[in-house]
Amino acid sequence: MNDLPRRAVTRAAKLASLPLSAAGRATLGLGRRLSGQSADAVTADVQRRTAEQVFKVLGELKGGAMKFGQTLSVLEAALPEQIVGPYRETLTKLQESAPPMAASTVHQVLADDLGHQWRRSFVSFDDEPAAAASIGQVHRAVWHDGRDVAVKIQYPGADDALRSDLNQVSRLGRTLGSLVPGVDAKAILDELHDRMLEELDYRLEADAQDGFALAYQNDPDFAVPQLVHGARRVLVSEWLDGTPLSEVIAHGSAAERDRVGLLYVRFLFSGPERAGLLHADPHPGNYRMLPDGRLGVLDYGAVARLPEGLPPSIGQLISRALAGDTEQMLDGLRDEGFILPHITIDPEGLYEYLAPFLEPAATERFRFSREWMREQFSRINDPRRPGYTIGLKLNVPPAYLLVHRVWLGGVGVLSQLGSEGPFRAEFARWVPGFDADSPVS
């Protein structure tokens, strides 16, 4: 029916080559250091070569590898400009595209999930895919009642291919640790593994999308497409026209990027309170600016179900840090599992480490930028700086992995946008436990 098994073998071979190639580059780097080149120059060259191969391979993949590539793409703002500049276009493509399925394969999946008379459900169906998802692709169609719809169809064999991809991508943890400073690639990969397996059943996504659509119905700021039909491998929802967020990042005016950034933050923060759900896939391919000014949000396969909303401990911990209460901040982080019982950390050193990350919540207005994000990630990954050893002692508890993923990815997108806005006010509005009277710098 398709050549997915052969593609899976090819993907595995490409992925398996990455750690070995990284080892070869490290050996080359050692040789250059011994020959007298500066450590900074050698490190930059090794990072560049690693980036070149990682981005090239991930750009050719589907499934788990493409999903990890999309996750990495929202963090490109953390990479040095001389490394990421030539590959930014490749990263952006990961958010929007992948090789298409044959029309005959698409029809077979529709027949399997909607019945052999599936064409009766549509007035028309475009065999040419309009977009790609990590484990499927999207087609434009007209539903039998005349509505324009998006039909997301899962790749046949996606289950086996996804498991294979995730197992292979897990080998990239050490390689990517040197590529994206300060990011615990292993934790991200482990979390992606669990969540991506959930995404194989589109009925779970349909339930989450329905929950968001109900919570944001007739909202003046956001557009969540209404669910039309949900099956295990086929998801039909209303079509949303709009400008992809990647286009706003590349070509939008400062005012447009500021507005999009504020709405982006508002949607992520408000979801747990309004819908009991956190949209946990923050890469730009899931967002559209609609002609009427609303932010359209797509793809609800990755969500955190938070019926009680965000944990108040998040707001409480940040409030303590902003107030300079270093001892209570340390105790709170230890209580929540961010610092393991046997680990000793100086409270003042920890505060120095965390304070720059809290800047968006510490000022009435804040501007995100690639420069700011690069500085934060290089600061915590430079062995010559005090924060390096602090970062090695911190832990992300399992209960916070999705929140951490959204936080990190959201900061990456905002830094790509270069958005400025009153983000503290949004934080105070939607994050329980946050003290709106905490000090403002």
C-alpha angles and dihedrals in degrees: 000000000000142000096250095125091054090047090050091056091049091049091049091052092050093047093046089057094060103075091044091050090048090053090052091051091049090052089049089050092052090052091052092049090052089051091058106265115141119261092238092053093048093047091051091050093049091048091049093051092045091050092049094055098038094050093044094052097041090049090063097050141089131196121030094352093054089046091054089046089055090050090049091048093064088055096054089104088071093060123090110266094236089058103041100033097085092044102044091098091052091050092049091051089058087065095056114021150048136156110288130240120244114263091241090057091049091051092050093053090049091050092048094051104028100030133257090287091058093131089069088068090064136057086203138354126199111220091199109087116240096201143353131239125196095263100016146013136247127236129191117233144153115245119226091260092056099260120139106239142184114227114202112199124189120229111253109251090020090137096061094036091049094051090048092048093048092050091050095043089053086071089065094070096098094040093051092044088073093042100053108037117223096008119124095222092180092057091049092048093048092050092046090052093058096041096044092056088056090052091063090081107066090193089075089051090048090055092050093046090050089052093051093044091054093047094048099037111145091359113164093218106037140046119203112182114241116247112246103175136350128197132159096271103011127065122183121192138156115286119249120203117202149112114290114243089238088064091051089051091051102038111008123120120249090256092051093048092048092051094046091049093052093048090046091055092044093054095048094047097041098049097081093051098040101036104013085240136104116211099229103186104075101169116129095248089075095059134074133182106225122215090249092058098256123129111242116210123203138182116041097184094111112052137142112226106223108167090172093046126240114340110265088225090078094061092039093053093049092047091053091050093048089050090054092240093147098171094052090043090054092046092049093050090049092049091052094049099252088120116041118228096252095050121100119204130175107240094218092049090050091051091051088051096049102036098084091052089055095055094102089059094039099062134055090235129018135185118214117208141168089246092055093048093046090052092052094049095044090046093059095041100049110099088206092065125076093235092066095076092041091057092052090059097054125095133197109223116224091245090060100043096099092043088049091050092051092044093050095042092045092053089050093053093045090051090052089050093047087219124182121196151119094290093155090063091053090049092051091047099051110021113083117222094029113130108225088199093058113127119287118211 
